[in-house]
């Protein structure tokens, strides 16, 4: 799991671990240690699920932002940036 968690950490946007900590009610330190693969916690499944949910929501917002920006820059077209 260590290689997966290291790859996951690279893909998390700035502030993600704090949001995940808030969502799970766990400390930022615990979230960071689990995501970095430094510690195995009984809360790991909960942390990974919250991380997946965060990334799904983040990617959806990112897609919407790109779409809105594209519309603002190119009114009447549906080109991707």
C-alpha positions as CSV (number, residue, x, y, z in Angstrom):
1,X,0.0,0.0,0.0
2,X,3.0,2.3,0.5
3,X,3.5,2.9,-3.2
4,X,-0.2,3.6,-3.7
5,X,-0.3,6.1,-0.8
6,X,2.8,7.9,-2.0
7,X,1.3,8.2,-5.5
8,X,-1.9,9.4,-3.8
9,X,-0.1,12.1,-1.9
10,X,1.4,13.5,-5.1
11,X,-2.1,13.9,-6.6
12,X,-3.7,15.6,-3.6
13,X,-4.2,19.4,-4.1
14,X,-2.9,21.8,-1.5
15,X,-5.1,21.7,1.6
16,X,-6.6,18.3,0.9
17,X,-5.3,16.6,3.9
18,X,-6.8,19.3,6.2
19,X,-10.2,18.9,4.5
20,X,-10.0,15.1,4.9
21,X,-9.1,15.6,8.6
22,X,-12.1,17.8,9.1
23,X,-14.4,15.4,7.3
24,X,-13.2,12.4,9.3
25,X,-12.8,14.1,12.6
26,X,-9.2,12.9,12.8
27,X,-6.1,14.9,13.3
28,X,-4.2,16.3,10.4
29,X,-1.1,14.4,11.7
30,X,-3.0,11.1,11.5
31,X,-4.2,11.8,8.0
32,X,-0.7,12.8,6.9
33,X,0.9,9.8,8.4
34,X,-1.6,7.3,6.8
35,X,-1.5,9.0,3.4
36,X,2.3,9.0,3.4
37,X,2.3,5.4,4.4
38,X,4.2,6.0,7.6
39,X,1.7,4.4,9.9
40,X,-1.0,1.8,9.6
41,X,-4.2,2.8,11.4
42,X,-7.4,1.0,12.1
43,X,-8.9,4.2,10.7
44,X,-7.1,3.7,7.3
45,X,-10.2,2.5,5.4
46,X,-12.2,5.5,6.6
47,X,-9.3,7.8,5.7
48,X,-8.9,6.3,2.2
49,X,-12.7,6.4,1.6
50,X,-12.8,10.1,2.6
51,X,-9.8,10.8,0.4
52,X,-11.5,9.1,-2.6
53,X,-14.7,11.1,-1.9
54,X,-12.6,14.3,-1.6
55,X,-10.8,13.6,-4.9
56,X,-14.1,12.8,-6.7
57,X,-15.6,16.1,-5.6
58,X,-12.4,18.0,-6.3
59,X,-12.2,16.6,-9.9
60,X,-15.9,17.4,-10.5
61,X,-15.4,21.0,-9.4
62,X,-12.2,21.3,-11.5
63,X,-14.1,20.0,-14.6
64,X,-16.9,22.6,-13.9
65,X,-14.4,25.4,-13.4
66,X,-12.6,24.5,-16.7
67,X,-16.0,24.4,-18.5
68,X,-17.0,27.8,-17.1
69,X,-13.6,29.3,-18.0
70,X,-13.8,27.9,-21.4
71,X,-17.3,29.4,-21.9
72,X,-16.2,32.7,-20.6
73,X,-13.2,32.8,-22.9
74,X,-15.0,31.3,-25.9
75,X,-18.7,32.2,-25.8
76,X,-20.8,30.0,-28.0
77,X,-18.2,27.2,-28.4
78,X,-17.5,24.0,-26.6
79,X,-13.8,23.7,-27.0
80,X,-11.6,22.2,-24.2
81,X,-8.7,24.3,-22.9
